[in-house]
């Protein structure tokens, strides 16, 4: 029976390719400053029509509190069977530098055995994975289904996070497949079990009432940009590792590791440049806080004058590992920045968003069923992976459905270059992971039968 299912999925791959080409051609960037909102609406309607055709009922668009639209649908379970929620998102990151793409970002292309285009992996490839699994199962669907495909995940505006709690009844499920991650590498079946949280601030330094001539006043007059550089430098130790007073920066990771040479290649680290911090790569990525200076406001090189900057500011992001409260981490970051100000310069730290870290419980029947499916398809057991990014929705689901098992999986892997130019997906991963998903639904239904 499993061989027959694999054959059906293989036969469906030309359709999966055509579906993904159609979806990639819709520039569904959920930022009206960059792309017309009608493009996201087009993508939402495409997704709704595809899942309705695949057998879900009452598939429709729901406006979420941020003004975006989520695609909602369901299919009732057979008597005594569990219900599984399927999640993905249809909005995508902007292309960034169009000139850095080897082919147009919103034009599906194929070369070197991979499918290219913005969203091919994150997250339209996961939508196609869901559709392929459901089409292969057809009417032989052993579980109930709930569907949520949101439209503003990449913007971080929290539309679906705000929508879920008041609609808990219609979204309730026994297991949730959050398909917005992927495997540690092509051919290595992986569930993401740990997500770092997020704490962002803007730090502003003021030293003078206004910019002053560097020839007349340079030397004794305090330089706000130099002060800001010192403040930012205090966030790292001599090895470049994050060091923030009041935060534990020594955590260790016990799941699957991340080979240093592979990480260097995946991250595009230049030859001769050392990695920052200490411990294993996995420790630094998934078990410890990590600070990044996202941007600095100061005079640009072109157009700068011979003047001492009176003010300067920076946006600082802190990734927070599970076990650390995001609000407490932001408070520690704020206190550290304030204490690091040199020469008595004035410093103001303005808080931005926070997002809580997440750790999945992996001992239930859904994870056992997923492991069984992974062994069947890939011939190896399921691995557990951390992820440095944040998905605040996972915490909302965990609070709203505390008894449900939450699984993060999907078609993304390091070579996909999500959020970067030349995003791509390995079509073999779509095929294999669709097979894993279909088998998971079968095995999970079997595990819940009395």
ABEGO torsion letter per residue (X at the ends): XAAAAAAAAAAAAAAAAAAAAAAAABBBBABAAABBAAAAAAAAAAAAAAAAAAGBBGBBBBBBAAGBBBBBBBBBBBBGBBBBBBBBBABBBBAEBAAABABBAABBBBBGGBBBEBGAAOAAAAAAAAAAAAAAAEABBABBBBBBBBAAAAAGAGAAAAAAAAAAAAABBABBBBBABEBABBGBBBBBABBBBBBBBBBBBBABABBBBAAAABGABBBAAAAAAAAAAAABBAAGBBBBBGBBAABBBABBBBBAAAAAAAAGBBBGBBBBEBEBAAAAAAABBBBBBABBBBBBABGBBBBBBABBBBBBBBBBBBGBBAAAAAAAAAAAAAAABBGGBBBBBBBBBBBBBBBBBAABAAAAAAAAAAAAAAGBBBBBBBBABBBAAAAAAAAABAABBBBBBEABBAAAGBGBBGBBBBAAAAAAAAAAAAAAAAAAAAAABX
